[in-house]
Amino acid sequence: MSQDNNIQLDKDIFAALIDKHEVQRDLCDKLEKETDNDKRNTIYQELKLELQAHAAAEERHLYIPVMQHDDGLDLSRHAITEHHEMDEMMETLGDGRISQETWDNTCADLIHKVRHHLKEEENEFFKQARKILDDDLQQRLGALYQVEHDEFMQKHEAE
C-alpha cells in the first residue's frame, strides 16, 4: 500500500481528488446495479466510508485554502453545503428504523447528489480553484489530502 501512496503523493490536489471521484462513481454504479439488499448494504458501507474520508480531507485541503480568497468564498460554501446534504442522507440511511422503500429512495437520492456534486466540482469548482491556488500549493495540498484520506480510511476500516 505504501507504494500506492508514493504514487499518489506526486499528484496535485485536483488529480488526487479526481482519482477518488472515480472510486465514488464506481461505487455508485455498483450500488445502483445491485439488487440483493445485503450486497447493496455492503457496497453502501464502502461508499459511505469513501465519502466521509474524501469530504474530511477535501474540506481541509481544498475548500479551506480556496475560502481564504474572496473569490473562493461562495464557491467553497456551496460545495460544503452539498457535503452536508450528503451527510444528512447517510444519516437517514444509517437509521435502522426506516423502511426498505425509504432506504432505497434515499440511496437513489444520495447517488444522484454524489454524481451531481462530482460533476459540478470538476467542471466549475476546480476551474476556479486552479486560478486561486498557485501550482506549488496545489502540489502540496495533493500530498496532504492523500495522507489525510488514507489515515481516515485506515482508522475507520478497523471499526
Backbone as a ProteinNet text record, in pm:
[ID]
protein_1_A
[PRIMARY]
MSQDNNIQLDKDIFAALIDKHEVQRDLCDKLEKETDNDKRNTIYQELKLELQAHAAAEERHLYIPVMQHDDGLDLSRHAITEHHEMDEMMETLGDGRISQETWDNTCADLIHKVRHHLKEEENEFFKQARKILDDDLQQRLGALYQVEHDEFMQKHEAE
[TERTIARY]
81.4	0	86.1	199.9	281.8	330.4	347.5	389.9	281.3	154.7	45	45.9	70	71.6	179.4	297.2	404.3	364.1	295.7	247.5	148.5	54.9	-46.2	16.2	118.7	176.3	240.8	264.2	319.9	212.7	86.7	-23.1	-62.2	-107.2	-159.1	-298.3	-351.3	-478.8	-589.3	-590.7	-700.1	-690.3	-569.8	-550.8	-584.4	-542.2	-571.7	-722	-790.2	-935.1	-1008.4	-967.1	-1033.1	-1017.5	-901.8	-884.7	-991.5	-1016.1	-1117.2	-1258.4	-1278.2	-1408.8	-1441.9	-1341.2	-1363.8	-1403	-1341	-1377.9	-1524.2	-1562.5	-1700.7	-1799.9	-1765.8	-1853.8	-1871.6	-1761.8	-1765.7	-1855.1	-1840.9	-1924.5	-2070.9	-2098.1	-2237.6	-2296.2	-2218	-2264	-2295.2	-2205.8	-2226.1	-2349.4	-2363.5	-2476.6	-2607.9	-2608.5	-2728.9	-2769.7	-2671.1	-2699.6	-2732.2	-2683.1	-2702.5	-2848.3	-2902.3	-3040.7	-3052.2	-2950.6	-2952	-2928.9	-3022.1	-3015.1	-2890.6	-2849.5	-2729.4	-2605.2	-2596.2	-2482	-2486.4	-2608.2	-2622.4	-2572.5	-2606.5	-2563.3	-2410.9	-2349.2	-2202.8	-2139	-2191.8	-2140	-2164	-2282.2	-2313	-2214	-2180.1	-2085.3	-1949.2	-1907.6	-1782.1	-1792.4	-1905.1	-1926.7	-1929.9	-1999.8	-2010.5	-1871.9	-1790.2	-1655.8	-1573.3	-1581.6	-1507.8	-1554.4	-1684.9	-1737.7	-1694.3	-1696.1	-1657.2	-1507.7	-1424.5	-1279.7	-1250	-1315.3	-1294.9	-1337.5	-1456.7	-1508.6	-1420.6	-1380.9	-1298.9	-1167.8	-1100.6	-971.2	-987.4	-1091.6	-1113.9	-1149.1	-1232.8	-1269.5	-1146.4	-1060.7	-942.1	-837.2	-816.8	-702.9	-739.5	-867.5	-906.1	-1000.6	-1112.9	-1212.6	-1158.9	-1093.6	-1044.3	-938.9	-838.7	-744.4	-812.2	-912.5	-983.6	-1066	-1124	-1206.4	-1124.9	-995.7	-911.4	-901	-957.2	-959.9	-1104.7	-1126.7	-1263.6	-1340.8	-1274.3	-1345.4	-1365.8	-1319	-1340.2	-1439.9	-1486.8	-1573.5	-1706.5	-1781.1	-1911.8	-1897.3	-1792.7	-1764.4	-1751.5	-1670.1	-1647.4	-1772.1	-1842.6	-1964.9	-2065.8	-2081.3	-2175.4	-2134.4	-2006.3	-1957.6	-1974.3	-1946.1	-1962	-2109	-2198.1	-2342.1	-2381.4	-2328	-2359.8	-2304.2	-2186.8	-2132.9	-2228.8	-2279	-2371	-2499.8	-2550.7	-2671.2	-2647	-2528.6	-2495.5	-2484.2	-2426.4	-2416.4	-2555.3	-2649.7	-2786.5	-2849.8	-2825.7	-2879	-2817.1	-2686.3	-2619.5	-2669.1	-2704	-2761	-2895.3	-2976.5	-3104.9	-3082.9	-2986.6	-2958.6	-2908.4	-2847	-2796.5	-2900.4	-3019.2	-3126.9	-3194.1	-3172.5	-3225.2	-3375.7	-3443.6	-3590.3	-3663.8	-3591.6	-3660.9	-3699.2	-3800	-3845.6	-3745.2	-3755	-3669.1	-3694.8	-3821.5	-3856.3	-3788.8	-3792.3	-3726.7	-3576.8	-3519.6	-3375.9	-3341.9	-3419.6	-3395	-3405.1	-3508.6	-3526.9	-3416.2	-3379.1	-3271.9	-3139	-3116.2	-2993.8	-2986.9	-3099.2	-3104	-3078.2	-3133.9	-3110.2	-2962.5	-2901.2	-2759	-2673.1	-2700.2	-2625.2	-2636.7	-2758.4	-2781.6	-2701.4	-2705.2	-2635.9	-2484.7	-2432.9	-2288.8	-2247.6	-2320.2	-2286.1	-2293.3	-2397.7	-2413.9	-2295.4	-2262.6	-2156	-2021.1	-1990.9	-1862.9	-1852.2	-1960.2	-1960.3	-1943.1	-2018.9	-2011.8	-1872.9	-1820	-1688.6	-1582	-1582.3	-1480.7	-1496	-1620.9	-1644.7	-1644.4	-1670.7	-1678.9	-1580	-1592.7	-1510.7	-1361.3	-1320.5	-1178.1	-1121.1	-1198.8	-1150.3	-1123.3	-1213.6	-1194.8	-1079.4	-1075.3	-972.8	-832.5	-818.5	-686.7	-635	-727.2	-688.1	-648.6	-708.3	-687.2	-558.7	-533.2	-419.6	-300.7	-182.9	-65.2	-22	59.2	98.1	165.6	254.4	325.5	228.1	134.3	35	-54	-92.9	-174	-101.7	28.8	108.8	113.6	141.2	149.8	15.1	-92.2	-225.7	-262.7	-215.8	-241.8	-184.5	-62.4	1.1	-71.3	-102.5	-170.8	-308.2	-381.2	-513.7	-501.4	-407.7	-396.3	-358.7	-266.1	-225.8	-345.7	-418.9	-533.6	-642.9	-670	-771.1	-735.2	-610.1	-567.2	-571.3	-530.7	-535.4	-679.2	-771.2	-912.3	-963.7	-931.7	-977.3	-923.4	-796.6	-735	-797.9	-818.7	-876.3	-1018.5	-1097.8	-1239	-1267.1	-1176.4	-1196.7	-1190.6	-1113	-1097.6	-1221.3	-1306.6	-1425.4	-1533.6
-118.9	0	125.8	124.4	244.5	283.2	186.3	219.8	301.4	262.5	339.5	481.8	495.1	628	714.8	658.7	736.8	788.3	705.6	748.1	863.1	846.6	948.3	1079.4	1071.9	1192.3	1281.3	1227.4	1305.8	1385.8	1362.6	1427.4	1558.6	1653.1	1775.7	1746.9	1843.8	1824.7	1781.8	1836.2	1805.6	1663.6	1619.2	1481.5	1381.6	1411.8	1322.3	1313.9	1427.5	1428.5	1354.4	1375.7	1308.1	1156.9	1110.2	965.9	913.8	985.9	943.8	962.6	1062.1	1079.2	955.7	901.2	780.8	662.4	650.4	545	562.9	686.4	713.7	683	721.4	692.5	541.2	469	323.5	260.8	306.6	253.2	289.1	409	448.4	358.7	331.6	243.7	103.5	49.6	-84.7	-86.6	15.9	23.7	32	108.8	127.3	-2.6	-81	-202.1	-323.5	-323.6	-439.6	-449.2	-571.2	-590.3	-659.5	-733.7	-801.9	-698.5	-690.9	-588.1	-599.7	-721.6	-738.4	-688.9	-722.9	-676.9	-525.2	-472.1	-326.4	-256.5	-311.9	-250.8	-253.9	-363	-374	-268	-254	-152.6	-13.5	8	137.4	171.5	74.6	99	142.1	80.8	121.5	264.9	296.2	430.5	532.6	500.5	591.6	623.6	522.6	544	629.9	599.7	677.9	823.3	845.4	982.3	1059	993	1060	1094.2	1000.6	1025.9	1138	1131	1229.6	1369	1378.7	1509.1	1572	1493.4	1547.3	1603.7	1526.7	1569.5	1680.4	1672.2	1773.5	1909.2	1908	2034.9	2102.5	2026	2083	2127	2047.1	2070.8	2131.8	2159.7	2233.9	2348.2	2316.4	2419.8	2531.2	2495.9	2598.8	2687	2629.7	2718.1	2809.2	2757	2837.8	2947.6	2915.3	3012.5	3130.7	3116.3	3225.6	3339.3	3318	3420.9	3463.1	3592.5	3643.8	3575.6	3553.9	3495.2	3343.9	3286.2	3143.9	3114.9	3220	3201.8	3135.6	3193.1	3137.3	2999.1	2982.4	2853.8	2743.8	2769.2	2669.9	2648.6	2755.7	2741.5	2650.7	2667.1	2583.5	2436.3	2409.8	2271.2	2210	2287.3	2237.8	2209.3	2293.3	2270.3	2135.9	2106.6	1978.4	1861.2	1875.1	1769.8	1747.1	1855.7	1845.1	1773	1803	1735.1	1585	1547.1	1404.4	1341	1413.3	1363.4	1333.5	1423.2	1403.7	1279.3	1257.6	1137.7	1012	1016	899.4	874.4	981.9	965.9	893.1	930.6	863.2	716.2	689.8	551.1	466.8	530.6	458.7	435.6	492.8	477.8	343	249.3	114	102.9	212.8	208.4	241.8	281.9	321.4	197.8	216.1	105.6	82.7	-33.7	-62.7	37.1	74.3	171.1	306.6	351.8	478	466.6	352.4	330.9	337.3	266.1	263.6	403.8	479.2	613.9	708.5	699.3	785.1	749.3	621.6	575.4	629.3	622.9	676.5	827.4	897.1	1041.6	1070.3	989.4	1006.8	985.9	881.2	853.8	972.4	1023.2	1138.8	1260.2	1286	1400.7	1385.8	1266.2	1243.1	1273.1	1218.4	1240.4	1388.9	1454.5	1598.1	1675.8	1646.1	1716.5	1697.9	1573.9	1546.4	1619.9	1615.9	1683.2	1833.9	1890.9	2034.7	2074.6	1993.4	2022.7	2021.2	1918	1904.7	2010.3	2043.5	2135.8	2283.3	2313.3	2453	2485.3	2415.2	2447.5	2435	2323.5	2301.8	2409.3	2449.2	2552.4	2683.6	2720.4	2843.1	2827.4	2712.3	2689.3	2687.8	2637.2	2638.2	2780.6	2875.2	3015.5	3079.1	3029.6	3087.6	3035.8	2905.5	2841.9	2830	2870.3	2859.9	2713	2685.4	2548.5	2476.1	2544.8	2482.8	2440.5	2527.5	2495.4	2379.7	2378	2267.4	2134.4	2134.2	2012.5	1969.8	2063.6	2031	1984.2	2049.2	2010.7	1870.4	1831.7	1696.1	1590.7	1610.9	1516.7	1517.5	1635.8	1645.7	1579.5	1602.9	1540.6	1388.6	1334.5	1189.2	1125.8	1187.8	1135.1	1134.5	1245.4	1250.5	1152.8	1143.2	1049.1	907	867.2	730.6	702.8	800.1	782.4	765.7	843.6	833.4	693.1	646.6	514.2	404.9	410.6	308.3	309.1	426.6	438.4	382.9	411.1	373.9	235.9	181.9	44.9	-54.7	-22.8	-113.4	-116	-15.1	-7	-103.5
0	0	0	65.7	70.2	-69	-156.2	-292.2	-362.5	-342.9	-399.8	-345.6	-214.9	-154.6	-217	-244.7	-304.1	-441.9	-517.2	-648.7	-630.1	-538.6	-513.4	-465.9	-383.4	-324.9	-430.3	-549	-658.5	-732.1	-700	-772.4	-705.6	-788.2	-728	-671.1	-599.7	-531	-627	-746.5	-839.2	-893.9	-927.5	-975.9	-865.2	-742.5	-630.2	-604.9	-612.8	-591.9	-703.3	-825.3	-938.2	-927.6	-880.7	-857.8	-761.7	-654.7	-556.7	-611.4	-695.4	-759.6	-842.9	-910.9	-992	-903.9	-787.4	-691.7	-651.1	-623.6	-582.5	-695.2	-815.4	-929.9	-947.4	-935.2	-949.7	-842.1	-718.6	-610.5	-631.4	-678.7	-709.2	-818.4	-921.8	-1029.8	-976.7	-895.9	-838.9	-750	-668.7	-576.3	-652.6	-758.6	-839.2	-910.1	-953.8	-1031.4	-944.2	-820	-732.3	-687.8	-687.4	-646.1	-509.5	-469.4	-339.4	-227.8	-133	-28.9	59.5	92.1	174.6	100	-27.5	-108	-126.7	-144.5	-157.6	-31.6	82.9	208.3	221.3	179.5	184.2	93.8	-26.3	-119.7	-62	-6.4	53.4	165.5	248.5	358.3	302.7	192.4	126.8	75.9	11	-41.6	71.9	179	293.1	349	370.1	423.3	327.6	199	98.8	97.4	102	100.7	225.3	340	463.8	463.3	421	415.2	316.3	202.3	96.7	143.6	201.2	243.1	350.6	448.8	557.5	503.2	418.2	364.2	260.8	180.3	75.8	136.4	238.2	300.4	359.9	424.7	488.5	386.6	282.1	193	57.8	36.2	-84.1	-48.7	14.2	39	128.8	237.7	329.6	263	193.2	123.9	19.6	-49.6	-150.1	-81.3	34.3	107.8	158.8	166	215	113.6	-3.3	-109.1	-129.3	-143.2	-157.2	-269.7	-382.4	-496.4	-481.2	-373.1	-348.5	-238.6	-172.5	-56.4	-91.1	-184.3	-221.2	-283.5	-361.4	-424.6	-319.5	-217.4	-111.9	-27.4	2.4	83.1	14.6	-115.9	-190.5	-183	-203.2	-200.3	-61.4	42.2	179.8	209	157.8	174.5	112.4	-4.5	-69.1	11.8	69.9	157.5	274.7	330.6	444	403.2	285.1	235.7	222.8	173.4	162.3	300.6	396.1	534	590	563.8	613.8	551.8	422.6	357.7	417	443.6	502.6	644.2	715	848.7	839.1	743.2	720.9	687.1	598.3	558.5	675.4	774	890.6	998.5	979.8	1077.2	1053.1	1141.1	1125.5	1131.1	1159.6	1174	1045.6	939.5	816.3	734.5	650.9	565.2	452	390	275.1	162.7	144.9	40.1	67	191.3	227.4	206.1	245.2	225.9	76.8	-4.6	-149.1	-210.4	-171.3	-225.2	-180.5	-54.2	-2.1	-67.1	-87.7	-153	-296.2	-367.2	-504.3	-503.5	-405.2	-393	-365.1	-280	-247.8	-372.7	-446.8	-569.6	-665.5	-680.5	-768.2	-719.3	-588.6	-530.5	-546.4	-524.8	-540.7	-684.9	-780.4	-922	-958.6	-912.4	-938.2	-879.3	-755.7	-685.1	-754.4	-793	-858.5	-991.5	-1068.2	-1199	-1181.6	-1090.3	-1065.8	-1014.7	-925.7	-870.2	-979.7	-1061.6	-1166.1	-1275.2	-1309.9	-1420.6	-1380.8	-1253.8	-1211.3	-1099.6	-987.6	-870.9	-902.1	-961.2	-986.8	-1079.5	-1180.2	-1273.2	-1199.9	-1110.9	-1033.4	-934.5	-868.2	-765.4	-825.9	-948.1	-1014.7	-1033.2	-1055.5	-1072.9	-939.8	-832.5	-699.8	-634.2	-648.3	-579.6	-674.3	-629.3	-716	-729.8	-830.5	-864.6	-748.4	-678.4	-567.2	-457.5	-426.9	-325	-370.5	-496.4	-549.2	-528	-551	-535.3	-388.4	-299.8	-156.1	-102.6	-144.7	-98.6	-145.1	-262.4	-311.7	-218	-172.4	-79.8	54.6	105.4	234.6	229.7	120.3	102.3	107.5	30.2	20.2	154.3	225.9	356.7	451.6	457.9	548.5	506.5	377.2	327	368.1	345.3	376.1	526	605.6	751.2	799.5	744.1	778.6	743.6	623.7	579.3	672.2	702.7	788.4	927.7	981.1	1115.9	1121.1	1019.8	1022.5	963.6	883	832.1	946.3	1048.8	1162.6	1251.9	1239.3	1325.1	1285.1
[MASK]
+++++++++++++++++++++++++++++++++++++++++++++++++++++++++++++++++++++++++++++++++++++++++++++++++++++++++++++++++++++++++++++++++++++++++++++++++++++++++++++++

